[in-house]
Amino acid sequence: MYQDLSSNLKLLCSYYDSIADVCRRLNLNRTQFNRYLSGRYKPSPKTMRKLCDFFGVEEYELLLPVAQFERLIQVRPKVVTSSGLPRVEDGHLQALSHASSAQMEKYVGYYFEYYMSMACPGKILRNLICIEKRDDAYYYQRTERLKESPSEAAFHSKYLGMALFLTDRIFMIDYEALATNEITETVLTPSYKNRISRLNGLRIGVPANGVRKPSCARVVMEYLGLQVDIRKALGLCGLYELSDDAIDESVKVSVRNQMDESDWHFTARA
């Protein structure tokens, strides 16, 4: 039985005109949705993601005890209204999704992401990124694993965001989903080869330490494939010394952040 999930969904639906209105917006069958509201069924992973994206919550939040979930929702800004009017941000997202080229399809899959760590200067940080298509848009998750020494426990960060192919560049914007204390943007030069190997660009954000000084770094994304062993891939994520042979020399060169005296702006490497 999934009574907490049922009660939490009913609470979220109460911000709309009716359950029928919610089903229409979600493009879900009313009978199917009633099964979730009954507490006897749990949505499939795909439907759960759809519900979470629509209501602006995380999956683990939807499964929280009712009283805890109610407190969480009460302190958050309201993202829906009982008038049934579309949210302002919906129009922006739809416009961007419409403008985004269908060429984004070829970039779906898993990547290692490399850049000079903002929190641990002098070290390269390797992250895991997964880009996927949901409905007519492209979303991604970046998992960051920081472990400064063998004796320390690893610290994980999860970033959730949206990827767009606009004209001749890939734009990725995300937020830190666990602490909700950061938004980052990455701009990449796409690969026009049949086989994707690496993407180069710039990433702007703030360090995870207490300094929080806005920073920009060169970034490389290395394509891994449509499927990977996630546990093994995450095990390879973390901080690396510049002298570490585990990082390819060409990656080390691409992520270095030097500027020439003739440069007026900090730019991505070709």
TILOTOR-27961 format. One line per 5 residues: for each residue x, y, z of C-alpha. Coordinates in nm, 2 decimals, decimal comma. Layout:
// residues N
X Y Z  ... $
***
This chain:
// residues 270
0,00 0,00 0,00  0,12 0,35 -0,08  -0,10 0,57 0,15  0,16 0,84 0,19  0,21 0,87 -0,18 $
-0,17 0,88 -0,22  -0,22 1,16 0,04  0,07 1,36 -0,10  -0,07 1,35 -0,45  -0,41 1,46 -0,33 $
-0,25 1,75 -0,15  -0,07 1,86 -0,47  -0,39 1,82 -0,67  -0,57 2,05 -0,43  -0,38 2,35 -0,58 $
-0,56 2,29 -0,91  -0,93 2,33 -1,01  -0,99 1,95 -1,01  -0,82 1,61 -1,05  -0,95 1,61 -1,41 $
-0,76 1,93 -1,47  -0,44 1,77 -1,34  -0,49 1,46 -1,56  -0,55 1,68 -1,86  -0,23 1,88 -1,80 $
-0,03 1,56 -1,74  -0,19 1,38 -2,03  -0,27 1,09 -1,80  -0,58 0,86 -1,81  -0,81 0,95 -1,52 $
-0,87 0,59 -1,43  -0,49 0,53 -1,42  -0,44 0,84 -1,20  -0,72 0,72 -0,96  -0,52 0,41 -0,90 $
-0,24 0,61 -0,76  -0,48 0,82 -0,55  -0,63 0,50 -0,41  -0,29 0,41 -0,25  -0,29 0,06 -0,40 $
-0,05 0,13 -0,69  0,28 0,30 -0,74  0,35 0,48 -1,07  0,61 0,33 -1,30  0,95 0,51 -1,30 $
0,86 0,70 -1,62  0,53 0,82 -1,48  0,69 0,90 -1,14  0,94 1,13 -1,32  0,65 1,29 -1,51 $
0,46 1,35 -1,18  0,77 1,49 -1,01  0,85 1,73 -1,30  0,49 1,85 -1,32  0,45 1,92 -0,95 $
0,81 2,04 -0,89  0,91 1,78 -0,63  1,16 1,50 -0,60  1,05 1,13 -0,59  1,18 1,08 -0,24 $
0,97 1,38 -0,13  0,65 1,23 -0,28  0,71 0,92 -0,06  0,76 1,11 0,26  0,52 1,07 0,56 $
0,21 1,29 0,50  0,28 1,54 0,79  0,64 1,59 0,68  0,55 1,64 0,31  0,28 1,89 0,41 $
0,53 2,10 0,61  0,77 2,09 0,31  0,50 2,21 0,06  0,38 2,48 0,30  0,72 2,65 0,31 $
0,78 2,64 -0,06  0,66 2,91 -0,30  0,34 2,80 -0,47  0,41 2,69 -0,83  0,04 2,64 -0,93 $
-0,28 2,83 -0,88  -0,64 2,72 -0,85  -0,73 2,94 -1,14  -0,59 2,68 -1,38  -0,38 2,94 -1,56 $
-0,05 2,82 -1,69  0,26 2,92 -1,50  0,47 3,20 -1,64  0,78 2,97 -1,66  0,59 2,72 -1,87 $
0,58 2,96 -2,16  0,95 3,02 -2,15  1,03 2,65 -2,13  0,80 2,57 -2,42  0,95 2,84 -2,63 $
1,30 2,71 -2,56  1,21 2,35 -2,63  1,04 2,45 -2,96  1,35 2,65 -3,06  1,59 2,37 -2,96 $
1,71 2,17 -3,26  1,62 1,80 -3,31  2,00 1,76 -3,34  2,01 1,72 -2,96  1,89 1,37 -3,01 $
2,24 1,25 -3,10  2,38 1,37 -2,77  2,16 1,15 -2,55  2,37 0,92 -2,33  2,63 0,91 -2,06 $
2,94 1,13 -2,03  3,24 1,19 -1,80  3,27 1,56 -1,74  3,61 1,71 -1,66  3,71 2,05 -1,53 $
3,95 2,21 -1,28  3,77 2,19 -0,95  3,64 2,52 -0,81  3,64 2,38 -0,45  3,98 2,22 -0,46 $
4,21 2,43 -0,68  4,48 2,25 -0,88  4,29 1,93 -0,91  4,07 1,79 -1,19  3,72 1,69 -1,11 $
3,56 1,40 -1,30  3,17 1,38 -1,29  2,91 1,16 -1,45  2,64 1,31 -1,66  2,34 1,14 -1,81 $
2,13 1,32 -2,09  1,79 1,17 -2,17  1,49 1,26 -2,37  1,15 1,29 -2,19  0,84 1,39 -2,39 $
0,97 1,65 -2,63  1,26 1,79 -2,42  1,60 1,69 -2,31  1,70 1,66 -1,94  2,01 1,55 -1,76 $
2,16 1,47 -1,42  2,51 1,54 -1,32  2,65 1,34 -1,02  2,95 1,49 -0,85  3,17 1,29 -0,61 $
3,42 1,48 -0,39  3,67 1,29 -0,18  3,97 1,49 -0,09  4,17 1,21 0,08  4,14 0,83 0,11 $
4,05 0,86 0,48  3,75 1,09 0,42  3,40 0,99 0,32  3,29 1,08 -0,03  3,06 1,38 -0,06 $
2,80 1,36 -0,34  2,61 1,64 -0,52  2,33 1,59 -0,77  2,25 1,85 -1,03  1,93 1,83 -1,24 $
1,89 2,04 -1,55  1,77 2,09 -1,91  1,98 2,07 -2,23  1,90 2,27 -2,54  2,06 2,28 -2,89 $
2,01 2,64 -3,00  2,15 2,73 -3,35  2,51 2,59 -3,32  2,57 2,55 -2,95  2,45 2,32 -2,67 $
2,33 2,51 -2,36  2,29 2,32 -2,03  2,15 2,48 -1,71  2,09 2,30 -1,38  2,06 2,33 -1,01 $
2,20 2,15 -0,71  1,91 1,93 -0,61  2,02 1,82 -0,27  2,12 2,14 -0,10  1,95 2,38 -0,36 $
2,24 2,63 -0,32  2,37 2,66 -0,67  2,27 2,70 -1,04  2,53 2,63 -1,31  2,54 2,69 -1,68 $
2,75 2,50 -1,94  2,79 2,60 -2,30  2,94 2,35 -2,54  3,05 2,34 -2,90  2,87 2,04 -3,06 $
3,04 1,77 -3,26  2,93 1,74 -3,62  3,10 1,41 -3,67  2,89 1,09 -3,70  3,06 0,95 -3,38 $
3,07 1,18 -3,07  3,38 1,15 -2,87  3,43 1,48 -2,68  3,26 1,81 -2,64  3,45 2,13 -2,52 $
3,30 2,44 -2,36  3,28 2,65 -2,05  3,11 2,60 -1,72  3,01 2,88 -1,48  2,91 2,83 -1,11 $
3,03 2,87 -0,76  3,26 2,65 -0,55  3,10 2,40 -0,30  3,32 2,53 -0,02  3,24 2,84 0,19 $
3,40 3,09 -0,05  3,12 3,08 -0,31  3,31 3,31 -0,55  3,16 3,30 -0,90  3,40 3,11 -1,12 $
3,43 3,00 -1,48  3,62 2,69 -1,60  3,69 2,51 -1,92  3,51 2,18 -1,94  3,54 1,86 -2,15 $
3,26 1,61 -2,18  3,37 1,26 -2,29  3,10 1,04 -2,44  3,07 0,70 -2,28  2,76 0,55 -2,46 $
2,39 0,50 -2,42  2,44 0,25 -2,14  2,71 0,22 -1,87  2,77 0,03 -1,55  2,67 0,33 -1,33 $
2,83 0,19 -1,01  3,17 0,15 -1,18  3,14 0,48 -1,36  3,06 0,66 -1,03  3,36 0,48 -0,87 $
3,58 0,65 -1,13  3,44 0,99 -1,05  3,62 1,23 -0,81  3,93 1,45 -0,78  4,25 1,38 -0,96 $
4,60 1,53 -0,95  4,72 1,69 -1,27  5,00 1,43 -1,27  4,76 1,13 -1,25  4,79 0,90 -1,55 $
4,42 0,80 -1,51  4,33 1,13 -1,69  4,42 1,15 -2,06  4,69 1,41 -2,14  4,47 1,57 -2,40 $
4,19 1,62 -2,14  4,45 1,78 -1,90  4,55 2,03 -2,17  4,19 2,11 -2,27  4,08 2,19 -1,91 $
4,37 2,41 -1,82  4,25 2,77 -1,76  4,54 2,98 -1,87  4,48 3,30 -2,08  4,72 3,45 -2,33 $
4,82 3,82 -2,30  4,63 3,89 -2,62  4,31 3,74 -2,49  4,04 3,99 -2,38  3,79 3,72 -2,28 $
3,81 3,38 -2,13  3,70 3,14 -2,40  3,65 2,77 -2,46  3,92 2,57 -2,64  3,85 2,45 -2,99 $
***
